[in-house]
Amino acid sequence: GGGVVLTRGDATARTPTARWAEADGIVRGDEPVLVTGPAYRLSGPAFTADPGTGDVEIRGGVRLVAGGPRP
């Protein structure tokens, strides 16, 4: 709680809260998440993240804004 930030390379995911399940090692969030990276923003209402692989799955619909200058 209090704001959660997940990073992998040049991608950053931010959400108000998340929870980690020891049983499977997966991080889950049921509040809006915003993922940003070079020249894109991806947002959705919920997510699942696997710290072992670095994969993030946005659940419940996604909005992608791509383009703009690259750093």
C-alpha positions as CSV (number, residue, x, y, z in Angstrom):
1,G,0.0,0.0,0.0
2,G,0.9,3.6,-0.2
3,G,1.9,3.3,-3.8
4,V,3.7,0.5,-5.5
5,V,6.4,0.8,-8.3
6,L,7.6,-2.2,-10.4
7,T,10.5,-1.7,-12.7
8,R,12.1,-3.8,-15.4
9,G,14.7,-2.3,-17.7
10,D,13.2,1.0,-19.0
11,A,9.6,0.1,-18.1
12,T,7.9,1.3,-14.9
13,A,4.5,0.2,-13.6
14,R,2.8,2.2,-10.9
15,T,-0.3,1.4,-8.9
16,P,-1.8,2.4,-5.5
17,T,-1.7,-1.1,-4.0
18,A,-0.6,-4.6,-4.8
19,R,-0.3,-7.9,-2.9
20,W,2.3,-10.7,-3.2
21,A,1.2,-14.3,-2.7
22,E,3.9,-16.5,-1.2
23,A,2.3,-19.6,-2.6
24,D,3.0,-18.8,-6.2
25,G,5.2,-15.8,-6.0
26,I,2.9,-13.6,-8.1
27,V,2.1,-9.9,-7.5
28,R,-1.5,-8.9,-8.1
29,G,-3.2,-5.6,-8.1
30,D,-6.9,-4.8,-8.4
31,E,-6.5,-1.0,-8.7
32,P,-5.6,0.9,-11.9
33,V,-2.0,0.4,-13.1
34,L,0.0,2.7,-15.4
35,V,3.0,1.2,-17.3
36,T,5.4,3.6,-19.0
37,G,8.4,3.1,-21.2
38,P,10.2,4.8,-24.0
39,A,7.5,6.4,-26.2
40,Y,4.5,4.5,-24.7
41,R,2.0,4.5,-21.9
42,L,-0.2,1.5,-21.1
43,S,-3.0,1.6,-18.5
44,G,-5.6,-0.8,-17.2
45,P,-7.8,-1.5,-14.2
46,A,-5.9,-4.5,-12.8
47,F,-2.7,-6.5,-13.3
48,T,-0.7,-9.6,-12.5
49,A,3.1,-9.6,-12.4
50,D,5.5,-12.4,-12.2
51,P,8.8,-11.2,-10.6
52,G,10.6,-14.4,-11.8
53,T,10.0,-13.7,-15.5
54,G,9.4,-9.9,-15.3
55,D,6.1,-10.4,-17.2
56,V,3.1,-8.1,-16.4
57,E,-0.4,-8.9,-17.6
58,I,-2.9,-6.1,-17.6
59,R,-6.4,-7.4,-16.9
60,G,-9.8,-5.9,-17.6
61,G,-9.0,-3.9,-20.7
62,V,-6.1,-1.9,-21.8
63,R,-5.4,1.5,-23.2
64,L,-2.2,2.0,-25.1
65,V,-0.8,5.4,-26.1
66,A,2.3,5.0,-28.3
67,G,4.5,7.4,-30.1
68,G,6.3,10.6,-29.3
69,P,10.0,11.2,-28.9
70,R,12.3,8.5,-27.7
71,P,14.9,9.4,-25.1
